[in-house]
Amino acid sequence: MSEKLYATAEWITRLAIVNLLWLLFTIVGLGIFGFFPATIAMFSVTRKWVSGDVDIPIFKTFWNTYKREFIQANILALIFYLLGIILYVDLMYTRTLTGWTSILFVGALFSLCIFYVIILVYIFPLFAHYKLTSFQYIKRAFLFGIINPFRTLMMIVGSFGISYMVSSIPGLSFFFLGSIISIFLTWMTMSTIKKLEKQEAENHQA
């Protein structure tokens, strides 16, 4: 029992440290410039945990990834920020439309918003796993989301569920919200990658 309690306390501490680092380095990067690098650094840590390397130096791993990926992370951030602004402006524009034009435009915009969320769900764990260009990350995230619709839905719903549960307890979000979602999305994405790699290996053997 004491060993289980110690292991639980150790994981709680790990998750809290990573979440606090994520918040701190988002602020250090002035928010808009720090969010993507800090999030990618957090996913790099949780990827190692999911892969079985649980005794890594957390701060060193986080800081090295933050520095190394800062520029590319912000290039990726710029793409997402611009796409988000375009979707928001289009959403405001739909208020001025009426009739069939409004229905068609809203339908198309809704589809684009779904694709945006799908890519956003996969982009960080894939960034932590692969070394690609910014557009290759977006393309691969989109493909992962399309070929695994049920798993993608589970990831989206699970992320919202985690956000709701953690946010419902005052003060808990500050210590655990980002890190718990990160480890959940990383675990789901890594299982998808392993499944695809296994299928690819079987196809080669055949």
C-alpha positions as CSV (number, residue, x, y, z in Angstrom):
1,M,0.0,0.0,0.0
2,S,2.8,2.4,0.9
3,E,4.5,1.7,-2.4
4,K,1.3,2.5,-4.3
5,L,0.8,5.7,-2.4
6,Y,4.4,6.7,-3.1
7,A,4.0,5.9,-6.8
8,T,0.8,7.9,-7.0
9,A,2.4,10.9,-5.2
10,E,5.3,10.7,-7.6
11,W,3.1,10.9,-10.6
12,I,1.0,13.7,-9.1
13,T,4.3,15.6,-8.6
14,R,5.5,14.9,-12.1
15,L,2.2,16.1,-13.7
16,A,2.2,19.3,-11.5
17,I,5.8,20.2,-12.3
18,V,5.2,19.8,-16.1
19,N,2.0,21.8,-15.9
20,L,3.7,24.6,-14.0
21,L,6.6,24.7,-16.5
22,W,4.1,24.9,-19.3
23,L,2.4,27.9,-17.7
24,L,5.7,29.6,-16.8
25,F,7.3,29.3,-20.2
26,T,4.1,30.3,-22.0
27,I,4.3,33.5,-19.9
28,V,8.1,33.8,-20.6
29,G,7.3,33.7,-24.3
30,L,4.8,36.6,-23.8
31,G,1.8,34.3,-24.2
32,I,1.3,34.3,-27.9
33,F,4.9,33.4,-28.7
34,G,5.3,31.1,-25.7
35,F,2.2,28.9,-26.0
36,F,3.2,26.6,-28.9
37,P,6.9,26.1,-27.8
38,A,5.8,25.4,-24.2
39,T,3.1,23.0,-25.3
40,I,5.5,21.1,-27.6
41,A,8.0,20.9,-24.8
42,M,5.3,19.5,-22.5
43,F,4.3,16.9,-25.1
44,S,8.0,16.0,-25.5
45,V,8.1,15.2,-21.8
46,T,4.9,13.2,-21.7
47,R,5.9,11.3,-24.9
48,K,9.0,10.0,-23.0
49,W,6.8,9.0,-20.1
50,V,4.4,7.1,-22.3
51,S,7.3,5.4,-24.0
52,G,8.5,4.1,-20.6
53,D,11.2,6.6,-19.9
54,V,9.7,8.0,-16.7
55,D,12.9,9.0,-14.9
56,I,14.0,11.7,-17.3
57,P,15.1,15.1,-15.9
58,I,11.9,17.0,-16.4
59,F,13.2,20.5,-16.4
60,K,16.2,19.7,-18.6
61,T,14.1,17.9,-21.2
62,F,11.5,20.6,-21.2
63,W,14.0,23.5,-21.5
64,N,16.0,21.9,-24.2
65,T,12.9,21.2,-26.3
66,Y,11.6,24.7,-25.7
67,K,14.9,26.3,-26.9
68,R,15.4,23.9,-29.9
69,E,11.9,24.1,-31.2
70,F,11.1,27.7,-30.4
71,I,11.3,29.1,-34.0
72,Q,9.6,26.2,-35.8
73,A,6.9,26.1,-33.1
74,N,6.1,29.7,-33.7
75,I,6.0,29.3,-37.4
76,L,3.4,26.6,-36.8
77,A,1.7,28.8,-34.3
78,L,1.5,31.6,-36.9
79,I,-0.3,29.3,-39.3
80,F,-2.8,28.2,-36.6
81,Y,-3.4,31.8,-35.4
82,L,-4.1,33.0,-38.9
83,L,-6.4,30.1,-39.7
84,G,-8.2,30.7,-36.4
85,I,-8.7,34.4,-37.2
86,I,-10.0,33.6,-40.7
87,L,-12.5,31.1,-39.2
88,Y,-13.6,33.6,-36.6
89,V,-14.1,36.4,-39.2
90,D,-16.0,34.0,-41.4
91,L,-18.2,33.1,-38.4
92,M,-19.0,36.7,-37.8
93,Y,-19.8,37.1,-41.6
94,T,-22.4,34.3,-41.4
95,R,-24.6,36.6,-39.3
96,T,-25.1,38.9,-42.3
97,L,-26.3,36.1,-44.5
98,T,-29.8,34.7,-45.0
99,G,-31.6,31.9,-46.8
100,W,-29.8,29.1,-48.6
101,T,-26.6,31.1,-48.8
102,S,-26.4,31.1,-45.1
103,I,-27.0,27.4,-44.7
104,L,-24.4,26.4,-47.3
105,F,-21.8,28.8,-45.9
106,V,-22.4,27.7,-42.3
107,G,-22.1,24.0,-43.3
108,A,-18.8,24.6,-45.1
109,L,-17.5,26.7,-42.2
110,F,-18.6,24.0,-39.7
111,S,-16.6,21.4,-41.6
112,L,-13.5,23.6,-41.7
113,C,-13.8,24.1,-37.9
114,I,-14.0,20.3,-37.4
115,F,-10.8,19.9,-39.5
116,Y,-9.1,22.7,-37.5
117,V,-9.9,20.9,-34.2
118,I,-8.8,17.5,-35.6
119,I,-5.4,18.9,-36.7
120,L,-5.0,20.8,-33.4
121,V,-5.6,17.6,-31.4
122,Y,-2.9,15.6,-33.2
123,I,-0.3,18.3,-34.0
124,F,1.5,18.5,-30.7
125,P,2.0,14.7,-30.0
126,L,3.1,14.3,-33.7
127,F,5.5,17.2,-33.3
128,A,7.0,15.5,-30.3
129,H,7.4,12.2,-32.2
130,Y,8.5,13.2,-35.7
131,K,10.9,15.7,-37.2
132,L,9.1,17.3,-40.2
133,T,8.4,20.6,-41.8
134,S,5.5,22.7,-40.5
135,F,3.2,21.8,-43.4
136,Q,4.1,18.1,-43.1
137,Y,3.0,18.2,-39.5
138,I,-0.3,19.7,-40.5
139,K,-0.8,17.1,-43.4
140,R,0.1,14.2,-41.2
141,A,-2.2,15.4,-38.3
142,F,-5.0,15.7,-40.8
143,L,-4.4,12.2,-42.2
144,F,-4.2,10.7,-38.7
145,G,-7.5,12.3,-37.9
146,I,-9.3,11.1,-41.0
147,I,-8.1,7.5,-41.0
148,N,-8.9,7.1,-37.3
149,P,-12.3,8.8,-37.0
150,F,-13.5,6.9,-33.9
151,R,-10.1,7.4,-32.0
152,T,-10.1,11.0,-33.0
153,L,-13.6,11.5,-31.6
154,M,-12.5,9.8,-28.4
155,M,-9.5,12.2,-28.2
156,I,-11.7,15.3,-28.7
157,V,-14.4,14.2,-26.3
158,G,-11.9,12.9,-23.8
159,S,-10.0,16.3,-23.8
160,F,-13.2,18.2,-23.2
161,G,-14.2,15.7,-20.5
162,I,-10.8,16.1,-18.7
163,S,-11.1,19.9,-19.0
164,Y,-14.6,19.8,-17.4
165,M,-13.6,17.5,-14.6
166,V,-10.4,19.2,-13.7
167,S,-11.9,22.7,-14.0
168,S,-14.8,21.7,-11.8
169,I,-12.4,21.5,-8.8
170,P,-11.1,25.0,-7.8
171,G,-7.4,25.4,-8.2
172,L,-6.8,22.0,-9.9
173,S,-6.5,23.5,-13.4
174,F,-3.5,25.5,-12.4
175,F,-1.5,22.3,-11.5
176,F,-2.9,19.6,-13.8
177,L,-5.1,20.6,-16.7
178,G,-2.5,20.9,-19.4
179,S,-0.3,17.9,-18.3
180,I,-3.2,15.5,-18.0
181,I,-4.6,16.4,-21.4
182,S,-1.1,16.1,-22.8
183,I,-0.5,12.6,-21.4
184,F,-3.9,11.5,-22.6
185,L,-3.4,12.8,-26.2
186,T,0.1,11.4,-26.3
187,W,-1.0,8.0,-25.2
188,M,-3.8,7.9,-27.8
189,T,-1.5,9.1,-30.6
190,M,1.3,6.8,-29.7
191,S,-1.0,3.8,-29.8
192,T,-2.2,4.9,-33.2
193,I,1.4,5.2,-34.4
194,K,2.3,1.7,-33.1
195,K,-0.8,0.3,-34.8
196,L,0.1,1.9,-38.2
197,E,3.7,0.8,-37.9
198,K,2.6,-2.7,-37.2
199,Q,0.3,-2.7,-40.2
200,E,3.0,-1.3,-42.4
201,A,5.5,-4.0,-41.2
202,E,2.9,-6.7,-41.9
203,N,2.3,-5.3,-45.4
204,H,6.0,-5.4,-46.1
205,Q,6.3,-9.0,-45.0
206,A,3.3,-9.9,-47.2
